[in-house]
Amino acid sequence: MEIYTFSAKGRRENNEDYLLNRQLLSGYSIHLLADGMGGHEHGEIASLLACEAIAGYLAPNLANSDIVSTLQQSVSTANSIMYDKSQQLGAKMGTTIAGTLIQGNKAYIFWLGDVRIYHFRNNQLLFQSEDHSLINDMQKQGSVSALNLERYKNIVTRSITGTPEHDELVVTETNCNSGDTLLLCSDGLWQNWDIASIFNLSEEKLDEIFSEKESSNEDNYSMLRIQF
């Protein structure tokens, strides 16, 4: 398994994206990409906190447990830690996140918000996560206009914000063959690149095309690629 990561702040003052790859017990590894939420404070802290909390909970709790329930509890734990930190700082905090827990060729995929996960096989898209966003809900209802797109495009409907009624996690299980690619991308990246045309480029080429745009990209942008 080969892992590539890239993250840049674009024209923003801080990079509020956070990426984590960590080997756990019993052959598991966890891979996370979090995007601190705009309109909230301390986005760089929120994204780091969520990733570290999830990985920290999973590390001692994976053995002989139900994987889906353990993933759900890891996010609940992150949500509680987010609440404590927001109270400590006296600030509203939150992050969107996507992740995959991998053991061998099995991957457990989950996300909250609009950090996307893609699964490619033989240059074909097998799976793309569905954004938890107001615009996506409106599109399903057929009520999106150009004005709505501009007004509501950055509003997510699921996230980790430390609220008592936090959002339930949906976990998708998939098998990955040799040659498959899993891709995690923050919205600052997938909104500005055609993912299908770049997912299998070399690390050197990806570094080049991403770095060229840092002075013009309005948002933070990050990618985490896992090649089996």
N, C-alpha and C positions, 0 to 999 in steps of 0.2 A: 504494500500500500504506500503510495507516494502522496505527500501533502504539500500544497503550495498556498501561501497566504500573501495578500497585499492589502494595505490599508493606507489611506491618505486623507488629509483634512480638507482638501479642496480650498475654497476661498473662505471657509469658516475659520473662526479664531482658534477653536480647539477641535481635536478629533474625538468625537463622542462615541465612535464605534470601538468595540473590543472583541478580539478574537482569542479563542482558547482551544488548544489541542492537548489532551492529557491521556496518558496510558493509565488504566485502572487495573483492578484485580481480575483474575480469571480470564485474561485475554481480551477484556473490554477496553475500548477507548471512547472518549467523549470529545465531540467537536462542536463548538458553539460560536455563533456570531451575534452580538447584541448591538443595538443602535439606540443610544440615549435619545429620549424623545424631545423634540422641539416643543417650545411652550412650557417646558418644565425646567427646573434648575439642576445643575450638577449632573448633566447627562453623562459625562465621562466617568463619574463615580457610579452612577446607576448601572451602566452597562457592565463595568468591571465587577460590581457587587453581585449582580445577577449571575454572571458566568461562574465566578468563584464559588458562590453559594450552591449552585446546582452541582458543579463538579465536586465540591467538598462534601455534599450530602451523599452523592452516588458512591464515592470511594469506599466507605465502610459498609454500605447497605445493599450492594448488588448480590452478594453471595446468597444462594438459596432463597431468593425472593422473587415475587412477581414483577417483571421488568416494567410493565406499563404502570402499575401502581407506584413503583419506586420512582419512576420519572415524574409522575404527577406529584408525589410528595416532595421531590427535590424542588419543583417549581413553587409549591406552597411554602417551602422553607425559604426560598429566595424572596418570595413576596413578604413574608414576615420580617426578614432581615431588612428589606427595603423600607418597610413601615418604621422599624426602629431607627434606621438611619435618617429618614425624612423627619422624624420627630426630633432627633438629635440636632439636625441642621436647621430645623424650622423652615423646611422648604418642600415644595411639591416635586417629587421625583418619579421617574418612570423610564422604562426601556421596552422596546420590542426585541424579539429574540427568535432565533431558529437554531436547531441543533440536531445532531444525530449521534446515537449511541451504537457503536459497532462491535460485533464479535464475529470473527471469521468473515463469512460472506453475508451475514445478516445485519441489517441496519434498521434501527428504530428512529423514525423521523418525527419531529414535532416542531411547532412554531406558534408564536403569538404576535400578531401584527403583520407588517409588510416586509420583513426580512424574508427573502425567498429561498426555497430549496428546489434544485433541479436534479433530475436523474436521467443521464444519457446512456444509451447503449447502441453501439454500432452507428454512431453519429445521429441517432434518432432520440427525440425527447420522449421518455417513458412516463415521466411524472413532473408536474410543477405544482408547488403549493399554491393554495388559493388565499390571496391577501385578506386578512381581517381588517377591512377598511370600509369607511362609509361610502366611498365611491363604488366599491365592488358591490355593496348591498344595493345601492341605487341602480347600478347597471342591471342587476338581476330583476329589478322591478321595472326596468325600462324607463327610468325617470332622470336620466343624466343629460344635461345640456352643457354647452361649452362654458357657460357661466358657473355651473355647478362643479365642473371639473377643476376650474381655477380656484374656486372658493373652498372646496372640501377635499382636495386631492391629498392632503397630508394628515387627515384625521383617521386614526386607527380605532378599531372597535374592540381589540383585545391587546393586552400588554401586561407587564409586571409593574404595578404602581404602588404596592403596599396597602391597597384597600382591603377591608375585611372580606368583602365579597369578590375575591379575585376570580379571574377567568379560568374555566376548566380547560385542561390540556387535552388535546386529541392527538393520539400517537398512531402513526402509520408504520406498519412493519413491511419490509421489502427485502428481497434477496438481490445481491449484487454479484454479477459474474466477473471473471477476469476481463479487464478492458473497460469496465463500466466506470462512469464518473459521477460523483455527487458534488454539487456546487451550491454553496451558500453565498448569497449576495445581499448587501444592504441596498435600500432603495436608491441611494445616491449612485450606485453602480448600475443596477438593472434598468433604471430610467434613462441612462445615457449610452448604453452599449447594447448591441444585438447579441444576446448571450449565446444563441445557437451558432453564431459565426466565430466566437472567440473561445469557447469553453475548452477546446482541445489544443490551443496554441502552446508553444513552448513557454517555459517560465521566463526565459529571456525576452521573448516577444511580448508577453503580457506585462512584464515590468516596463518595457519601453512604451507601449501604447497607453498604459495607465499613468505613468509618470508625465507624459507629454501633456496631459490634460489637467494637471493639478492646479495650475494658475487660472483655469477657466471654469472648472466644475464648481457649481454653487454649493454643493453639499459634501459632507464626508462620504467616502466611497470605499468599500471593502469587499474582498472576495476570499473565500476559503474553499479550496478545491481538493477533493479526495479521489485519487485514481487507483482502482483496484487491479 
